[in-house]
């Protein structure tokens, strides 16, 4: 992929200010094509700790390191031929690769939860890429919200969720994809799909030549996830979420998909891409005290529907 700068709607002095804040160990929220990220210096233990503190994020849940080029990723991880092929096809874009850590990798061990692997991706957003280039180092950047809460797809969502816990918010408008990146683990003998996301399974299969395996249930244990987003209860509104609902119980809000009455509809036409872009905003909008719960209409478990249902199952998981 080309490393040429993309047009960026943020003034250069604003980017310089953001990069300076990051260099001082501060946190900057910024847009990507998936969701807004809460960025900090991925090479600094203290900056990574500040991310955990701001989110209330469990320290055993590793963070993705965001880079602005394939060359930058190759300085962090063992970037083999399969990773190169996937990056050539999907980067910049919503694909995170979990790869073996290089012995000289500068990434904080806190950011990787002590694992011998690092999750890396190159976001497909001009502001994200411009910020990473201005800072000059990888950015650890989970979603810019309280841990386990609905992910933010606008700058206003970030402000509502984190308030003064973030030093600066770069506003790039609504996120285009609206669900987090697909996470693919290439550290073992076969590719493992750790998290469905913005790249559909069928697209991965076309490059890999085979369908990625899924980890065994114990690999997704909440005590030792291999990648972000693998906790069993995650992306959770305050209200209980009920899936595959054919009708609403008294007091429930209805999150629709396809034709039919609903409090809010992810996509009246049944378009999974539109539904993905609306998912977190609509969950957030329905998470109100005047409802008793959120009933979700069935969504086909194919393409981006796989990622949407993954998020919804985590939102509906029992709260520990």
Secondary structure by P-SEA (a helix, b strand, c coil): cccccccccccaaaaaaaaaaaaabbbbbbbcccccccccccccaaaaaaaaaaacccccbbbbbbbccaaaaaacccccaaaaaaaaccccccbbbbccccccccccccccccccbbbbbbbccaaaaaaaaaacccccccccccccccccccaaaaaacccccccbbbbccccccccccbbbbcccccccccccccccaaaaaaaacccccccccccccccccccccccccccccccccccccccccccbbbbccccccccccccccccaaaaaaaaaaaaaaaccccccbbbbcccccccaaaaaaaaaaaaacccc
